Amino acid sequence: MAIALDNLRVGRCYSFKNYGENRRLRVLARISREDFEVEDLDTTEKYTLEELLRYGKGKDYALFELDEHDD
C-alpha cells in the first residue's frame, strides 16, 4: 500500500510513480506543511514534490519507502 505524503521523512529515500514516470527520491527538506525539497537519486536533480504533483495524481500513483540498501 502506498504511503501518504505527510508520512515522508527528511533523509529517507522513496520510490515515486505517477503518470507512468518512475523516480527514486531522497527527501532533503520540508519546505512547507505540504511540500518537500527532493533529490532524484538517478539524476541528482533537485526539485519540489509540488512540481511532481502539479498535474495531480494519476491512476498509477504510488509512493513507497525504499530499503536502505535500495538507494
Distance bins in CASP14 RR format, pairs under 12 A and 6 or more apart:
PFRMAT RR
TARGET T0000
AUTHOR 0000-0000-0000
RMODE 2
METHOD distances of the structure
MODEL  1
1 7 0 0 0 0 0 1 0 0 0 0 0
1 62 0 0 0 0 1 0 0 0 0 0 0
1 63 0 0 0 0 0 1 0 0 0 0 0
1 64 0 0 0 0 1 0 0 0 0 0 0
1 65 0 0 0 0 0 1 0 0 0 0 0
2 8 0 0 0 0 0 1 0 0 0 0 0
2 14 0 0 0 0 0 1 0 0 0 0 0
2 15 0 0 0 0 1 0 0 0 0 0 0
2 16 0 0 0 0 1 0 0 0 0 0 0
2 17 0 0 0 0 1 0 0 0 0 0 0
2 18 0 0 0 0 0 1 0 0 0 0 0
2 57 0 0 0 0 1 0 0 0 0 0 0
2 58 0 0 0 0 0 1 0 0 0 0 0
2 60 0 0 0 0 0 1 0 0 0 0 0
2 61 1 0 0 1 0 0 0 0 0 0 0
2 62 1 0 1 0 0 0 0 0 0 0 0
2 63 1 0 1 0 0 0 0 0 0 0 0
2 64 1 0 0 1 0 0 0 0 0 0 0
2 65 0 0 0 0 0 1 0 0 0 0 0
3 9 0 0 0 0 0 1 0 0 0 0 0
3 12 0 0 0 0 0 1 0 0 0 0 0
3 14 1 0 0 1 0 0 0 0 0 0 0
3 15 0 0 0 0 0 1 0 0 0 0 0
3 16 0 0 0 0 0 1 0 0 0 0 0
3 27 0 0 0 0 0 1 0 0 0 0 0
3 61 0 0 0 0 0 1 0 0 0 0 0
3 62 0 0 0 0 1 0 0 0 0 0 0
3 63 1 0 1 0 0 0 0 0 0 0 0
3 64 1 0 0 1 0 0 0 0 0 0 0
3 65 1 0 0 1 0 0 0 0 0 0 0
3 66 0 0 0 0 0 1 0 0 0 0 0
4 14 0 0 0 0 0 1 0 0 0 0 0
4 34 0 0 0 0 0 1 0 0 0 0 0
4 57 0 0 0 0 0 1 0 0 0 0 0
4 61 0 0 0 0 0 1 0 0 0 0 0
4 62 0 0 0 0 0 1 0 0 0 0 0
4 63 1 0 0 1 0 0 0 0 0 0 0
4 64 0 0 0 0 0 1 0 0 0 0 0
4 65 0 0 0 0 0 1 0 0 0 0 0
5 14 0 0 0 0 0 1 0 0 0 0 0
5 16 0 0 0 0 0 1 0 0 0 0 0
5 18 0 0 0 0 0 1 0 0 0 0 0
5 25 0 0 0 0 0 1 0 0 0 0 0
5 27 0 0 0 0 0 1 0 0 0 0 0
5 30 0 0 0 0 0 1 0 0 0 0 0
5 32 0 0 0 0 0 1 0 0 0 0 0
5 33 0 0 0 0 0 1 0 0 0 0 0
5 34 1 0 0 1 0 0 0 0 0 0 0
5 35 0 0 0 0 1 0 0 0 0 0 0
5 36 1 0 0 1 0 0 0 0 0 0 0
5 38 0 0 0 0 0 1 0 0 0 0 0
5 48 0 0 0 0 0 1 0 0 0 0 0
5 49 1 0 0 1 0 0 0 0 0 0 0
5 50 0 0 0 0 0 1 0 0 0 0 0
5 52 0 0 0 0 0 1 0 0 0 0 0
5 53 0 0 0 0 1 0 0 0 0 0 0
5 56 0 0 0 0 0 1 0 0 0 0 0
5 57 0 0 0 0 1 0 0 0 0 0 0
5 61 0 0 0 0 0 1 0 0 0 0 0
5 63 1 0 0 1 0 0 0 0 0 0 0
6 30 0 0 0 0 0 1 0 0 0 0 0
6 32 0 0 0 0 0 1 0 0 0 0 0
6 33 0 0 0 0 1 0 0 0 0 0 0
6 34 1 0 0 1 0 0 0 0 0 0 0
6 35 0 0 0 0 0 1 0 0 0 0 0
6 36 0 0 0 0 0 1 0 0 0 0 0
6 49 0 0 0 0 0 1 0 0 0 0 0
6 63 0 0 0 0 0 1 0 0 0 0 0
7 14 0 0 0 0 1 0 0 0 0 0 0
7 27 0 0 0 0 0 1 0 0 0 0 0
7 36 0 0 0 0 0 1 0 0 0 0 0
7 63 0 0 0 0 1 0 0 0 0 0 0
7 64 0 0 0 0 0 1 0 0 0 0 0
7 65 0 0 0 0 1 0 0 0 0 0 0
8 14 1 0 0 1 0 0 0 0 0 0 0
8 16 0 0 0 0 0 1 0 0 0 0 0
8 25 0 0 0 0 1 0 0 0 0 0 0
8 26 0 0 0 0 0 1 0 0 0 0 0
8 27 1 0 1 0 0 0 0 0 0 0 0
8 28 0 0 0 0 0 1 0 0 0 0 0
8 29 0 0 0 0 0 1 0 0 0 0 0
8 30 1 0 0 1 0 0 0 0 0 0 0
8 31 0 0 0 0 0 1 0 0 0 0 0
8 33 0 0 0 0 0 1 0 0 0 0 0
8 34 0 0 0 0 0 1 0 0 0 0 0
8 35 0 0 0 0 0 1 0 0 0 0 0
8 36 1 0 1 0 0 0 0 0 0 0 0
8 37 0 0 0 0 0 1 0 0 0 0 0
8 38 0 0 0 0 1 0 0 0 0 0 0
8 49 1 0 0 1 0 0 0 0 0 0 0
8 63 1 0 0 1 0 0 0 0 0 0 0
8 64 0 0 0 0 0 1 0 0 0 0 0
8 65 0 0 0 0 1 0 0 0 0 0 0
9 25 0 0 0 0 0 1 0 0 0 0 0
9 26 0 0 0 0 0 1 0 0 0 0 0
9 27 1 0 0 1 0 0 0 0 0 0 0
9 28 0 0 0 0 0 1 0 0 0 0 0
9 29 0 0 0 0 0 1 0 0 0 0 0
9 30 0 0 0 0 1 0 0 0 0 0 0
9 36 0 0 0 0 1 0 0 0 0 0 0
9 38 0 0 0 0 0 1 0 0 0 0 0
9 65 0 0 0 0 1 0 0 0 0 0 0
9 66 0 0 0 0 0 1 0 0 0 0 0
10 25 0 0 0 0 0 1 0 0 0 0 0
10 26 0 0 0 0 1 0 0 0 0 0 0
10 27 1 0 1 0 0 0 0 0 0 0 0
10 28 1 0 0 1 0 0 0 0 0 0 0
10 29 1 0 0 1 0 0 0 0 0 0 0
10 30 1 0 0 1 0 0 0 0 0 0 0
10 31 0 0 0 0 0 1 0 0 0 0 0
10 36 1 0 0 1 0 0 0 0 0 0 0
10 37 0 0 0 0 1 0 0 0 0 0 0
10 38 0 0 0 0 0 1 0 0 0 0 0
10 39 0 0 0 0 0 1 0 0 0 0 0
11 25 0 0 0 0 0 1 0 0 0 0 0
11 26 1 0 0 1 0 0 0 0 0 0 0
11 27 1 0 1 0 0 0 0 0 0 0 0
11 28 1 0 0 1 0 0 0 0 0 0 0
11 29 0 0 0 0 1 0 0 0 0 0 0
11 30 0 0 0 0 0 1 0 0 0 0 0
11 36 0 0 0 0 0 1 0 0 0 0 0
11 37 0 0 0 0 0 1 0 0 0 0 0
11 38 0 0 0 0 1 0 0 0 0 0 0
11 39 0 0 0 0 1 0 0 0 0 0 0
11 41 0 0 0 0 0 1 0 0 0 0 0
11 65 0 0 0 0 0 1 0 0 0 0 0
11 66 0 0 0 0 0 1 0 0 0 0 0
11 68 0 0 0 0 0 1 0 0 0 0 0
11 71 0 0 0 0 1 0 0 0 0 0 0
12 24 0 0 0 0 0 1 0 0 0 0 0
12 25 0 0 0 0 1 0 0 0 0 0 0
12 26 1 0 0 1 0 0 0 0 0 0 0
12 27 1 0 1 0 0 0 0 0 0 0 0
12 28 0 0 0 0 0 1 0 0 0 0 0
12 30 0 0 0 0 0 1 0 0 0 0 0
12 36 0 0 0 0 0 1 0 0 0 0 0
12 38 0 0 0 0 0 1 0 0 0 0 0
12 39 0 0 0 0 0 1 0 0 0 0 0
12 41 0 0 0 0 0 1 0 0 0 0 0
12 63 0 0 0 0 0 1 0 0 0 0 0
12 64 0 0 0 0 0 1 0 0 0 0 0
12 65 1 0 0 1 0 0 0 0 0 0 0
12 66 1 0 0 1 0 0 0 0 0 0 0
12 67 0 0 0 0 0 1 0 0 0 0 0
12 68 0 0 0 0 1 0 0 0 0 0 0
12 70 0 0 0 0 0 1 0 0 0 0 0
12 71 0 0 0 0 1 0 0 0 0 0 0
13 23 0 0 0 0 0 1 0 0 0 0 0
13 24 1 0 0 1 0 0 0 0 0 0 0
13 25 1 0 0 1 0 0 0 0 0 0 0
13 26 1 0 1 0 0 0 0 0 0 0 0
13 27 1 0 0 1 0 0 0 0 0 0 0
13 28 0 0 0 0 0 1 0 0 0 0 0
13 38 0 0 0 0 1 0 0 0 0 0 0
13 39 0 0 0 0 1 0 0 0 0 0 0
13 40 0 0 0 0 0 1 0 0 0 0 0
13 41 1 0 0 1 0 0 0 0 0 0 0
13 42 0 0 0 0 0 1 0 0 0 0 0
13 63 0 0 0 0 0 1 0 0 0 0 0
13 64 0 0 0 0 1 0 0 0 0 0 0
13 65 1 0 0 1 0 0 0 0 0 0 0
13 66 1 0 1 0 0 0 0 0 0 0 0
13 67 0 0 0 0 1 0 0 0 0 0 0
13 68 0 0 0 0 1 0 0 0 0 0 0
13 69 0 0 0 0 0 1 0 0 0 0 0
13 70 1 0 0 1 0 0 0 0 0 0 0
13 71 1 0 1 0 0 0 0 0 0 0 0
14 22 0 0 0 0 0 1 0 0 0 0 0
14 23 0 0 0 0 1 0 0 0 0 0 0
14 24 1 0 0 1 0 0 0 0 0 0 0
14 25 1 0 1 0 0 0 0 0 0 0 0
14 26 1 0 0 1 0 0 0 0 0 0 0
14 27 1 0 0 1 0 0 0 0 0 0 0
14 28 0 0 0 0 0 1 0 0 0 0 0
14 36 0 0 0 0 1 0 0 0 0 0 0
14 38 0 0 0 0 1 0 0 0 0 0 0
14 39 0 0 0 0 0 1 0 0 0 0 0
14 40 0 0 0 0 0 1 0 0 0 0 0
14 41 0 0 0 0 1 0 0 0 0 0 0
14 49 0 0 0 0 1 0 0 0 0 0 0
14 52 0 0 0 0 0 1 0 0 0 0 0
14 62 0 0 0 0 1 0 0 0 0 0 0
14 63 1 0 1 0 0 0 0 0 0 0 0
14 64 1 0 0 1 0 0 0 0 0 0 0
14 65 1 0 1 0 0 0 0 0 0 0 0
14 66 1 0 0 1 0 0 0 0 0 0 0
14 67 0 0 0 0 0 1 0 0 0 0 0
14 70 0 0 0 0 1 0 0 0 0 0 0
14 71 0 0 0 0 1 0 0 0 0 0 0
15 21 0 0 0 0 0 1 0 0 0 0 0
15 22 1 0 0 1 0 0 0 0 0 0 0
15 23 1 0 0 1 0 0 0 0 0 0 0
15 24 1 0 1 0 0 0 0 0 0 0 0
15 25 1 0 0 1 0 0 0 0 0 0 0
15 26 0 0 0 0 0 1 0 0 0 0 0
15 40 0 0 0 0 0 1 0 0 0 0 0
15 41 0 0 0 0 1 0 0 0 0 0 0
15 42 0 0 0 0 0 1 0 0 0 0 0
15 61 0 0 0 0 0 1 0 0 0 0 0
15 62 1 0 0 1 0 0 0 0 0 0 0
15 63 1 0 0 1 0 0 0 0 0 0 0
15 64 1 0 1 0 0 0 0 0 0 0 0
15 65 1 0 0 1 0 0 0 0 0 0 0
15 66 1 0 1 0 0 0 0 0 0 0 0
15 67 0 0 0 0 0 1 0 0 0 0 0
15 70 1 0 0 1 0 0 0 0 0 0 0
15 71 0 0 0 0 1 0 0 0 0 0 0
16 22 1 0 0 1 0 0 0 0 0 0 0
16 23 1 0 1 0 0 0 0 0 0 0 0
16 24 1 0 0 1 0 0 0 0 0 0 0
16 25 1 0 1 0 0 0 0 0 0 0 0
16 26 0 0 0 0 0 1 0 0 0 0 0
16 27 0 0 0 0 0 1 0 0 0 0 0
16 36 0 0 0 0 0 1 0 0 0 0 0
16 38 0 0 0 0 1 0 0 0 0 0 0
16 39 0 0 0 0 0 1 0 0 0 0 0
16 40 0 0 0 0 1 0 0 0 0 0 0
16 41 0 0 0 0 0 1 0 0 0 0 0
16 42 0 0 0 0 0 1 0 0 0 0 0
16 47 0 0 0 0 0 1 0 0 0 0 0
16 49 0 0 0 0 1 0 0 0 0 0 0
16 51 0 0 0 0 0 1 0 0 0 0 0
16 52 1 0 0 1 0 0 0 0 0 0 0
16 53 0 0 0 0 1 0 0 0 0 0 0
16 57 0 0 0 0 0 1 0 0 0 0 0
16 58 0 0 0 0 0 1 0 0 0 0 0
16 60 0 0 0 0 0 1 0 0 0 0 0
16 61 0 0 0 0 1 0 0 0 0 0 0
16 62 1 0 0 1 0 0 0 0 0 0 0
16 63 1 0 1 0 0 0 0 0 0 0 0
16 64 0 0 0 0 1 0 0 0 0 0 0
16 65 0 0 0 0 0 1 0 0 0 0 0
16 66 0 0 0 0 0 1 0 0 0 0 0
17 23 1 0 0 1 0 0 0 0 0 0 0
17 24 0 0 0 0 0 1 0 0 0 0 0
17 25 0 0 0 0 0 1 0 0 0 0 0
17 52 0 0 0 0 0 1 0 0 0 0 0
17 57 0 0 0 0 0 1 0 0 0 0 0
17 58 0 0 0 0 1 0 0 0 0 0 0
17 59 0 0 0 0 0 1 0 0 0 0 0
17 60 1 0 1 0 0 0 0 0 0 0 0
17 61 1 0 0 1 0 0 0 0 0 0 0
17 62 1 0 1 0 0 0 0 0 0 0 0
17 63 1 0 0 1 0 0 0 0 0 0 0
17 64 0 0 0 0 1 0 0 0 0 0 0
18 25 0 0 0 0 0 1 0 0 0 0 0
18 49 0 0 0 0 0 1 0 0 0 0 0
18 51 0 0 0 0 0 1 0 0 0 0 0
18 52 1 0 0 1 0 0 0 0 0 0 0
18 53 1 0 0 1 0 0 0 0 0 0 0
18 54 0 0 0 0 0 1 0 0 0 0 0
18 55 0 0 0 0 1 0 0 0 0 0 0
18 56 1 0 0 1 0 0 0 0 0 0 0
18 57 1 0 0 1 0 0 0 0 0 0 0
18 58 1 0 1 0 0 0 0 0 0 0 0
18 59 0 0 0 0 1 0 0 0 0 0 0
18 60 1 0 0 1 0 0 0 0 0 0 0
18 61 1 0 1 0 0 0 0 0 0 0 0
18 62 1 0 0 1 0 0 0 0 0 0 0
18 63 0 0 0 0 1 0 0 0 0 0 0
19 52 0 0 0 0 1 0 0 0 0 0 0
19 53 0 0 0 0 0 1 0 0 0 0 0
19 54 0 0 0 0 0 1 0 0 0 0 0
19 55 1 0 0 1 0 0 0 0 0 0 0
19 56 0 0 0 0 1 0 0 0 0 0 0
19 57 0 0 0 0 1 0 0 0 0 0 0
19 58 1 0 1 0 0 0 0 0 0 0 0
19 59 0 0 0 0 1 0 0 0 0 0 0
19 60 1 0 0 1 0 0 0 0 0 0 0
19 61 0 0 0 0 1 0 0 0 0 0 0
19 62 0 0 0 0 0 1 0 0 0 0 0
20 52 0 0 0 0 0 1 0 0 0 0 0
20 55 0 0 0 0 0 1 0 0 0 0 0
20 57 0 0 0 0 0 1 0 0 0 0 0
20 58 0 0 0 0 1 0 0 0 0 0 0
20 59 0 0 0 0 1 0 0 0 0 0 0
20 60 1 0 1 0 0 0 0 0 0 0 0
20 61 0 0 0 0 1 0 0 0 0 0 0
20 62 0 0 0 0 0 1 0 0 0 0 0
21 40 0 0 0 0 0 1 0 0 0 0 0
21 42 0 0 0 0 0 1 0 0 0 0 0
21 51 0 0 0 0 0 1 0 0 0 0 0
21 52 0 0 0 0 1 0 0 0 0 0 0
21 53 0 0 0 0 0 1 0 0 0 0 0
21 55 0 0 0 0 0 1 0 0 0 0 0
21 58 0 0 0 0 0 1 0 0 0 0 0
21 60 0 0 0 0 1 0 0 0 0 0 0
21 61 0 0 0 0 0 1 0 0 0 0 0
21 62 0 0 0 0 0 1 0 0 0 0 0
22 40 0 0 0 0 0 1 0 0 0 0 0
22 41 0 0 0 0 0 1 0 0 0 0 0
22 42 0 0 0 0 1 0 0 0 0 0 0
22 52 0 0 0 0 0 1 0 0 0 0 0
22 60 0 0 0 0 1 0 0 0 0 0 0
22 61 0 0 0 0 0 1 0 0 0 0 0
22 62 0 0 0 0 1 0 0 0 0 0 0
22 63 0 0 0 0 0 1 0 0 0 0 0
22 64 0 0 0 0 0 1 0 0 0 0 0
23 38 0 0 0 0 1 0 0 0 0 0 0
23 39 0 0 0 0 0 1 0 0 0 0 0
23 40 1 0 1 0 0 0 0 0 0 0 0
23 41 0 0 0 0 1 0 0 0 0 0 0
23 42 1 0 0 1 0 0 0 0 0 0 0
23 43 0 0 0 0 1 0 0 0 0 0 0
23 45 0 0 0 0 1 0 0 0 0 0 0
23 47 0 0 0 0 1 0 0 0 0 0 0
23 49 0 0 0 0 0 1 0 0 0 0 0
23 51 0 0 0 0 0 1 0 0 0 0 0
23 52 1 0 0 1 0 0 0 0 0 0 0
23 53 0 0 0 0 0 1 0 0 0 0 0
23 62 0 0 0 0 0 1 0 0 0 0 0
23 63 0 0 0 0 0 1 0 0 0 0 0
23 64 0 0 0 0 0 1 0 0 0 0 0
23 66 0 0 0 0 0 1 0 0 0 0 0
24 38 0 0 0 0 0 1 0 0 0 0 0
24 39 0 0 0 0 1 0 0 0 0 0 0
24 40 1 0 0 1 0 0 0 0 0 0 0
24 41 1 0 1 0 0 0 0 0 0 0 0
24 42 1 0 0 1 0 0 0 0 0 0 0
24 43 0 0 0 0 1 0 0 0 0 0 0
24 44 0 0 0 0 0 1 0 0 0 0 0
24 45 0 0 0 0 0 1 0 0 0 0 0
24 63 0 0 0 0 0 1 0 0 0 0 0
24 64 0 0 0 0 0 1 0 0 0 0 0
24 65 0 0 0 0 0 1 0 0 0 0 0
24 66 1 0 0 1 0 0 0 0 0 0 0
24 67 0 0 0 0 0 1 0 0 0 0 0
24 70 1 0 0 1 0 0 0 0 0 0 0
24 71 1 0 0 1 0 0 0 0 0 0 0
25 36 0 0 0 0 1 0 0 0 0 0 0
25 37 0 0 0 0 0 1 0 0 0 0 0
25 38 1 0 1 0 0 0 0 0 0 0 0
25 39 1 0 0 1 0 0 0 0 0 0 0
25 40 1 0 0 1 0 0 0 0 0 0 0
25 41 1 0 0 1 0 0 0 0 0 0 0
25 42 0 0 0 0 1 0 0 0 0 0 0
25 43 0 0 0 0 0 1 0 0 0 0 0
25 44 0 0 0 0 0 1 0 0 0 0 0
25 45 0 0 0 0 0 1 0 0 0 0 0
25 46 0 0 0 0 0 1 0 0 0 0 0
25 47 0 0 0 0 1 0 0 0 0 0 0
25 48 0 0 0 0 0 1 0 0 0 0 0
25 49 0 0 0 0 1 0 0 0 0 0 0
25 51 0 0 0 0 0 1 0 0 0 0 0
25 52 0 0 0 0 1 0 0 0 0 0 0
25 63 0 0 0 0 1 0 0 0 0 0 0
25 64 0 0 0 0 0 1 0 0 0 0 0
25 65 0 0 0 0 0 1 0 0 0 0 0
25 66 0 0 0 0 1 0 0 0 0 0 0
25 70 0 0 0 0 0 1 0 0 0 0 0
25 71 0 0 0 0 1 0 0 0 0 0 0
26 36 0 0 0 0 0 1 0 0 0 0 0
26 37 0 0 0 0 1 0 0 0 0 0 0
26 38 1 0 0 1 0 0 0 0 0 0 0
26 39 1 0 1 0 0 0 0 0 0 0 0
26 40 0 0 0 0 1 0 0 0 0 0 0
26 41 1 0 1 0 0 0 0 0 0 0 0
26 42 0 0 0 0 0 1 0 0 0 0 0
26 43 0 0 0 0 0 1 0 0 0 0 0
26 44 0 0 0 0 1 0 0 0 0 0 0
26 45 0 0 0 0 0 1 0 0 0 0 0
26 46 0 0 0 0 1 0 0 0 0 0 0
26 47 0 0 0 0 0 1 0 0 0 0 0
26 49 0 0 0 0 0 1 0 0 0 0 0
26 65 0 0 0 0 0 1 0 0 0 0 0
26 66 0 0 0 0 1 0 0 0 0 0 0
26 68 0 0 0 0 0 1 0 0 0 0 0
26 70 0 0 0 0 0 1 0 0 0 0 0
26 71 1 0 0 1 0 0 0 0 0 0 0
27 35 0 0 0 0 0 1 0 0 0 0 0
27 36 1 0 1 0 0 0 0 0 0 0 0
27 37 1 0 0 1 0 0 0 0 0 0 0
27 38 1 0 1 0 0 0 0 0 0 0 0
27 39 0 0 0 0 1 0 0 0 0 0 0
27 40 0 0 0 0 0 1 0 0 0 0 0
27 41 0 0 0 0 0 1 0 0 0 0 0
27 46 0 0 0 0 0 1 0 0 0 0 0
27 47 0 0 0 0 0 1 0 0 0 0 0
27 48 0 0 0 0 0 1 0 0 0 0 0
27 49 0 0 0 0 1 0 0 0 0 0 0
27 63 0 0 0 0 0 1 0 0 0 0 0
27 65 0 0 0 0 0 1 0 0 0 0 0
27 66 0 0 0 0 0 1 0 0 0 0 0
27 71 0 0 0 0 0 1 0 0 0 0 0
28 35 0 0 0 0 0 1 0 0 0 0 0
28 36 1 0 0 1 0 0 0 0 0 0 0
28 37 1 0 1 0 0 0 0 0 0 0 0
28 38 1 0 0 1 0 0 0 0 0 0 0
28 39 1 0 1 0 0 0 0 0 0 0 0
28 40 0 0 0 0 0 1 0 0 0 0 0
28 41 0 0 0 0 0 1 0 0 0 0 0
28 44 0 0 0 0 0 1 0 0 0 0 0
28 45 0 0 0 0 0 1 0 0 0 0 0
28 46 1 0 0 1 0 0 0 0 0 0 0
28 47 0 0 0 0 0 1 0 0 0 0 0
28 48 0 0 0 0 1 0 0 0 0 0 0
28 49 0 0 0 0 0 1 0 0 0 0 0
29 35 0 0 0 0 1 0 0 0 0 0 0
29 36 1 0 0 1 0 0 0 0 0 0 0
29 37 1 0 1 0 0 0 0 0 0 0 0
29 38 0 0 0 0 1 0 0 0 0 0 0
29 39 0 0 0 0 0 1 0 0 0 0 0
29 46 0 0 0 0 1 0 0 0 0 0 0
29 48 0 0 0 0 1 0 0 0 0 0 0
29 49 0 0 0 0 0 1 0 0 0 0 0
30 36 1 0 1 0 0 0 0 0 0 0 0
30 37 1 0 0 1 0 0 0 0 0 0 0
30 38 0 0 0 0 0 1 0 0 0 0 0
30 48 0 0 0 0 0 1 0 0 0 0 0
30 49 0 0 0 0 1 0 0 0 0 0 0
31 37 1 0 1 0 0 0 0 0 0 0 0
31 38 0 0 0 0 0 1 0 0 0 0 0
31 46 0 0 0 0 0 1 0 0 0 0 0
31 47 0 0 0 0 0 1 0 0 0 0 0
31 48 1 0 0 1 0 0 0 0 0 0 0
31 49 0 0 0 0 1 0 0 0 0 0 0
31 50 0 0 0 0 1 0 0 0 0 0 0
31 51 0 0 0 0 0 1 0 0 0 0 0
32 48 0 0 0 0 1 0 0 0 0 0 0
32 49 0 0 0 0 1 0 0 0 0 0 0
32 50 0 0 0 0 1 0 0 0 0 0 0
33 49 0 0 0 0 0 1 0 0 0 0 0
33 50 0 0 0 0 0 1 0 0 0 0 0
34 48 0 0 0 0 0 1 0 0 0 0 0
34 49 0 0 0 0 1 0 0 0 0 0 0
34 50 1 0 0 1 0 0 0 0 0 0 0
34 53 0 0 0 0 1 0 0 0 0 0 0
35 47 0 0 0 0 0 1 0 0 0 0 0
35 48 1 0 1 0 0 0 0 0 0 0 0
35 49 1 0 1 0 0 0 0 0 0 0 0
35 50 1 0 1 0 0 0 0 0 0 0 0
35 51 0 0 0 0 1 0 0 0 0 0 0
35 52 0 0 0 0 0 1 0 0 0 0 0
35 53 0 0 0 0 1 0 0 0 0 0 0
35 54 0 0 0 0 0 1 0 0 0 0 0
36 46 0 0 0 0 0 1 0 0 0 0 0
36 47 0 0 0 0 1 0 0 0 0 0 0
36 48 1 0 0 1 0 0 0 0 0 0 0
36 49 1 0 1 0 0 0 0 0 0 0 0
36 50 0 0 0 0 1 0 0 0 0 0 0
36 51 0 0 0 0 0 1 0 0 0 0 0
36 52 0 0 0 0 1 0 0 0 0 0 0
36 53 0 0 0 0 0 1 0 0 0 0 0
36 63 0 0 0 0 0 1 0 0 0 0 0
37 45 0 0 0 0 0 1 0 0 0 0 0
37 46 1 0 0 1 0 0 0 0 0 0 0
37 47 1 0 0 1 0 0 0 0 0 0 0
37 48 1 0 1 0 0 0 0 0 0 0 0
37 49 0 0 0 0 1 0 0 0 0 0 0
37 50 0 0 0 0 1 0 0 0 0 0 0
37 51 0 0 0 0 0 1 0 0 0 0 0
37 52 0 0 0 0 0 1 0 0 0 0 0
38 44 0 0 0 0 0 1 0 0 0 0 0
38 45 0 0 0 0 1 0 0 0 0 0 0
38 46 1 0 0 1 0 0 0 0 0 0 0
38 47 1 0 0 1 0 0 0 0 0 0 0
38 48 1 0 0 1 0 0 0 0 0 0 0
38 49 1 0 1 0 0 0 0 0 0 0 0
38 50 0 0 0 0 0 1 0 0 0 0 0
38 51 0 0 0 0 1 0 0 0 0 0 0
38 52 1 0 0 1 0 0 0 0 0 0 0
38 53 0 0 0 0 0 1 0 0 0 0 0
38 63 0 0 0 0 0 1 0 0 0 0 0
39 45 1 0 0 1 0 0 0 0 0 0 0
39 46 1 0 1 0 0 0 0 0 0 0 0
39 47 0 0 0 0 1 0 0 0 0 0 0
39 48 0 0 0 0 0 1 0 0 0 0 0
39 49 0 0 0 0 0 1 0 0 0 0 0
39 71 0 0 0 0 0 1 0 0 0 0 0
40 46 1 0 0 1 0 0 0 0 0 0 0
40 47 1 0 0 1 0 0 0 0 0 0 0
40 48 0 0 0 0 0 1 0 0 0 0 0
40 49 0 0 0 0 0 1 0 0 0 0 0
40 51 0 0 0 0 0 1 0 0 0 0 0
40 52 0 0 0 0 1 0 0 0 0 0 0
40 71 0 0 0 0 0 1 0 0 0 0 0
41 66 0 0 0 0 1 0 0 0 0 0 0
41 70 0 0 0 0 1 0 0 0 0 0 0
41 71 1 0 1 0 0 0 0 0 0 0 0
42 71 0 0 0 0 0 1 0 0 0 0 0
45 51 0 0 0 0 0 1 0 0 0 0 0
45 52 0 0 0 0 0 1 0 0 0 0 0
46 52 0 0 0 0 0 1 0 0 0 0 0
47 53 0 0 0 0 0 1 0 0 0 0 0
47 54 0 0 0 0 0 1 0 0 0 0 0
48 54 0 0 0 0 1 0 0 0 0 0 0
49 56 0 0 0 0 0 1 0 0 0 0 0
49 57 0 0 0 0 0 1 0 0 0 0 0
49 63 0 0 0 0 1 0 0 0 0 0 0
50 56 0 0 0 0 0 1 0 0 0 0 0
52 58 0 0 0 0 0 1 0 0 0 0 0
52 61 0 0 0 0 0 1 0 0 0 0 0
52 63 0 0 0 0 1 0 0 0 0 0 0
53 61 0 0 0 0 1 0 0 0 0 0 0
53 63 0 0 0 0 0 1 0 0 0 0 0
55 61 0 0 0 0 0 1 0 0 0 0 0
57 63 0 0 0 0 1 0 0 0 0 0 0
64 70 0 0 0 0 1 0 0 0 0 0 0
65 71 0 0 0 0 0 1 0 0 0 0 0
END
